[in-house]
Amino acid sequence: MGAGVSYSQFEEIAKKAFVEEALGEPDLRGRTTNTSRVAVRTGLSRKEVARVRQEILAKTKSVETYQIGRPARVLQLWHSDSEFLDENGSPSDLTFDADEPSFATLVKRVGGDVPAGAVRAELLSAGGMIELSNGRFRAQKRFYVPSDFGEDLVVGFAFIVAPMMETLSHNLGNSASAFIQRVAYSDHIPSGDVPLFRQFGHANAEDFMQGIDQWLASHESAGIAETNIERRVGVGVFYFESAGATRT
């Protein structure tokens, strides 16, 4: 198991990511790619492609409708949408629904049919926000991490793994229009400096992602239904650390 995700779960997420990417690329006549072509592009068998494709087509809920999507998006908007920021650019303390803007307004802005009370309970449980003595709520974290390592986290893992796999799949067959895919690393950092790099990387990643959040928030259509969004776009950043390679 890695971060609560088994290899079989990772493999299934990767398969869906590759098949979804291949299905999104029409053939030379502009038609939807058939099962045989998807099999060629992904390296999966036709039978496996047909199975995964059926699961995708039969899916009635997008990843956003799972519980993890709402709290994460609420925190994102709370930190980036000017309506919910104070004069210093920090998330405002919000009442549940007594004033405007309120926490209920924030959840409504995210969209969907998940009750604001359910999102409140999850963010309080996960430490994403706290309730103050005056009854208002204050954001504590910028990014949502579920309060337990259950199925919701596996679904949330798709927010990292699936987009990464889709980018790799896209870049394999589209060198002329490849998506950004960059890694910066070193095998020669003294162990004593690793904590310094963690701190440096975290601070710079926070600044970078805040800029991404603000750009996305400023270009989103207010109140647009999620079902009308044709394609999700974004940039992902993550820190990694592994045992050094054996040197001879």
Buried (B, 14 or more C-beta within 10 A) or exposed (E): EEEBBEEEBBEBBBBBBBBBBBBEBEEEEEEEBEBEBBBEBBEBEEEBBBBBBEEEEEEEEEBBBBBBBBBBBBBBBBBBBEBBBEEEEEBBBBBBBEEEBBBBBBBBBBBBEBEBEEBBEBBBEBEBBEEEEEEBBBBBBBEBBBBEEEBBBBBBBBBEBBBBBBBBBBBEEEEEEEEEEEEEEEEEEEEEEEEEEEEEBEEEEEEEBBEBBBEBBEEBEEEEEBEEBEEEEEEEEEEEEEEEEEEE
